[in-house]
Amino acid sequence: MDHAAPSAPTAPSPAPRVSSLESAYEVIQRLRKRLQERVIGRDGVIDLVILALIADGHVLLEDFPGSGKTTLAKALGEAIVDDLPQDQIANIRRVQFTPDLLPSDVTGTTVFDPNTARFHFRPGPIFAHVLLADEINRTSPKVQSALLEAMAEKQTTVDNHTYRLDELFFVIATQNPLDLAGTFPLPAAQLDRFLFKIRMTHISRDAELDLLNNLKRVRTGDGATAAPVTRTEILDARRLLESSIYVAPAVKEALVDIAAATRASDRVLQGLSTRSLVLMLPALQARALSQRRAYVNAEDVEALSFYVFGHRLELAPGAGRSEDVIAACCKPSLERLAKSTLRR
Amino acid sequence: MMAVLRATRHPLRWLLSVVATVALVGSVAGGAPLVAAAMGVAFGQPVGELLGRTRLRLPVVLLLLAAWMAFGWGLGWLFSGSSLGPSLLGPGWAIIASDLTRVGATTFTLWATLRALAIRLPAFLAVETGALGFTFALGFVAHRDGAVARPLWLSDPVWRAGFDPADALLALGAVFGLGLLALMALEARKRPALSAALLVPALTLTLLALIDASGLQKPPPPAELAEIRDAMGDPPLPTPPDGSSGTGESPTEEPEGGGAGEGEPKDGEGGGAQPEDGDGGAQPEDAAEGGEQPQGGEQPQGGEATGEPKEGEEPQGGEGEGEGSASPPPQPDDLDKPSSSSKSQPQPVAIILLGDDYSPPSEVFYLRQEAHSEFTGTRLGPTSRPDVDLDVITEFPNTKLAAKAPPAEDGRAVVHATVALLSEHDRAFGLETVLTFSPVVNPNPARFVAAYNVRSAAVNTPYDVLLDKPVGDPTWTEDQRAYYTKVPEDPRYAALAEEIIAGLPEDARGLPFARALAVKLWLDRNMKYTMKEKHHNVPDPTADFLFGNLTGYCVHSAHAAVFLWRSLGIPARVSTGYAVQASELQGSSLVVMSNNGHAWPELFVEGLGWTPLDVSPEQVLDEPGEPVDEEMVELLSEMAREKPDPEVAERRDPIDWAGAGRVALRLALSAVAATLALALAAAYATKLWRRLAPRLAPARALSRVGYRLALDLLAEAGISRREGETREAFARRVADAAPTFAQITTLHLDVAMGDPATAPWRAQGHGPWREALAALRAELSASVRPRRRLLGLLNPFSLFMAR
């Protein structure tokens, strides 16, 4: 369907290059609007997913079946226009993870072509911009770890040959928090690859009504008013993040203090890793950008700490809810951060 | 750790309640009831604790305890009220058993009830703690103001050890108070409240302010000397009870009578037994007693009867020289004070160690403390003139003091002496005439209250040598001479004086000293000495004495002699202090007893100065006293000769501890006040500065000082950021009252957290800040009540609310 302009890969695309904060913000707004039209009542999740996309992270959604995960993933994939169609990489792929799934079912495999008497690599579903890994905890650790390499390194190795994935590669994995029979829960190291773990709740009554009333439009995407964004725009926004969103030293100090507090807390068995802080930075910057702000502030830290740190902490038995533990660990650092602004 | 610490509250509470109960019951009962009470509280507390922790409802618990008490009383009745107990146990044991059950059941029930209530209703924790303190205090309440040495089981051993029971009681109270504080701290639910520790200094300061603790430690001053002084300053008229005296006969003297020249704080207490006015508060009972005497117009007869004169028998009148008849003044009436066990016995008040060999020609050591020379109508009082009686030092030596006008040393012997005081005196005394006083280290602080050295120039000339000496000082002005010779207008004095000297041989009649001697001898022969005749309710006691029955004591004879002398133109005055017979001297030690208090006449002999020439009556109506115990003199002089403890020697005694305590308290209070005032001033200055800073600050600092001002404004309106709240969240929270604050927050954070390389402050400038702050003020004045804003403006601590 996108093969209408196959011969103009390098021609300047109609979308202008994203070079300023304003334009990057505009990209985010456009994407948000587009998704909000397709996924009703999930504004918070949409924002987080966009942040993860801009921050070059992946998302783990924890929710009950039928709560719109797939819809969200599909809407995201469709909202990103592939302006590089010749690379044969799909917009969106979905893999339903089952216990009998094999790594090659995800990564792709080499097949023998009798015509040429040669082996050809047939790319698997991970060669996509957006990969929806449904019920990721139902498959064997072998498959899970195959996906892990792809998520961390943006590459996959099949038959000793390493293939690059698309630069945009973004994984939305889901798991059911309750139905744990016959599952392989993700170990801590694997959870660490996800930037956010988002626990979704049921949408509000109004949103649910709205959804039922506009079922047709939502399902087909007809009548969408917001324009899609292009793959390049998102990549540009990612690059802009690093160079243009300022992270004050006090914010970095606060992050380090929070990590130290979780390590020192007796409610936590294993505190935050350094990697979680490294991943936190772009997420904070992405949030600042989404707020049209050129710097990270304390509220970014407060807003994202649970989504970034929640699944990375191993709580002591009886420690209570991880939200409370994280809030308790953040509070002194946030207070110091707030006070720091009045310092010379 | 904390749990262990908290758990100590149970044994602590148990211990405190046992101690308090024993202290209370021990003060009213002993033996079986005391044991029963101790057992009752010892078991009652744990049982109350257990009952409180059961699931029984509180009324049930209380009913159970009431039933237990009823059971105990019923059992008690069975033992003592019915015939059953005595028949089983015998009458003695029946009473004991009855006491045991009743007292035991009562204390048991009371403490168990308090404990159970405290467990169920936390407010009763305070009641229980209060009951603890109250019970303990009640056991010692008899010892009010240090005047009553109760309880005896405590005061007797403490006295024996050489301490004041008041000290022991203060220490005991302090220990118990600390225990209560610890208990209060530990009872706190979550963790020991250290704020309770702040109560200790607060409590101490309150106590110091309220009870003048340092004043409690002094033994009372000798009442006998006070009595003399009392008599000297006593109003001559019968005084109506309301203190507004005056029968109209001598109205001019009225103000004098009350004042008595002693610096007493109140007129009503004119003759107060307290020589030290600063000490009045510590001994209210004493003061009250002293104050009653002049008002009531009646001397306590009971005390007088037991106050036995001691040296009344001594004078051997034949010699005609000033045989001192140091007269024992009456004892104060039955004060229940620490020395109550020996109230009828004179007490030693000082020991004097003579450093030089000296024996007075009058055979009496005159230890002068004060001079009374100013004629006030009917009697003599301390002088109010600055140019007379300059040989008398009227202070207590804290540093070396010298007399302003010492006598010539011809005819006098310089005598060094050390005086160790056994009771407080507000001014020092020494062998007449004192040249210098200098304080020395108290050789035995447990026994003596102070010690000092005296250098005196004591009269060393026999009286017969003086016979032809002129009197008066040639350097005196007419005014001074007239002052020392002023006499009552009563013509009878002059007439009597002339009559007396008419009996002198012709050649001696012109010699002033011989005239004076003649008067003295006349008085010696004719007066009858007794402490029982006070001449109290008469306008002019001296005239009443002299022209009446000639019966009285030293104050009367001294006044009579002085007035007669003055009538003859001889400068004279009355001195008060102590007079001790030379025969009392043991080695070089001289003990001054409380009944040595004395008043004697003196005349001024040219070249010799003020010379005592005392009346020694031949007829003494009172019973003689007992001689001074030699062993006591030996013991006291040994103590006075002790080398002071080097550690104690570090302290320069005598130090006025009470005064020092008050000064320290005042200093501490003023330091606190000054610190508070400084802090307040600093807070307001800071507030003002922070208010002005945005106008003065450079653009770079504007985001900081401008935002700070916004925070100050909000804080004054009672709005401040919560702990851990982000600035943005705070701005959203106050959006109702101050919508502009969100904008101010953004302006601030843009600079504070933005990339300094882009210098966001440059883009802002003063304009937006000024507008935003003005808008904020307007919004706050619209949304916050003026009273609240004014309060915030005045609140110096709003600075700390601006976070």
Chai-1 contact restraints between the chains, C-beta under 6 A:
chainA,res_idxA,chainB,res_idxB,connection_type,confidence,min_distance_angstrom,max_distance_angstrom,comment,restraint_id
A,Y246,B,G754,contact,1.0,0.0,6.0,A-B,restraint_1
A,Y246,B,D755,contact,1.0,0.0,6.0,A-B,restraint_2
A,A248,B,M753,contact,1.0,0.0,6.0,A-B,restraint_3
A,Y295,B,M753,contact,1.0,0.0,6.0,A-B,restraint_4
A,Y295,B,G754,contact,1.0,0.0,6.0,A-B,restraint_5
A,N297,B,L749,contact,1.0,0.0,6.0,A-B,restraint_6
A,N297,B,M753,contact,1.0,0.0,6.0,A-B,restraint_7
A,A298,B,T726,contact,1.0,0.0,6.0,A-B,restraint_8
A,E299,B,T726,contact,1.0,0.0,6.0,A-B,restraint_9
A,E299,B,E728,contact,1.0,0.0,6.0,A-B,restraint_10
A,E302,B,T726,contact,1.0,0.0,6.0,A-B,restraint_11
A,K331,B,G724,contact,1.0,0.0,6.0,A-B,restraint_12
A,L334,B,G724,contact,1.0,0.0,6.0,A-B,restraint_13
A,E335,B,E723,contact,1.0,0.0,6.0,A-B,restraint_14
A,E335,B,G724,contact,1.0,0.0,6.0,A-B,restraint_15
A,A338,B,R727,contact,1.0,0.0,6.0,A-B,restraint_16
A,T341,B,A752,contact,1.0,0.0,6.0,A-B,restraint_17
A,L342,B,R704,contact,1.0,0.0,6.0,A-B,restraint_18
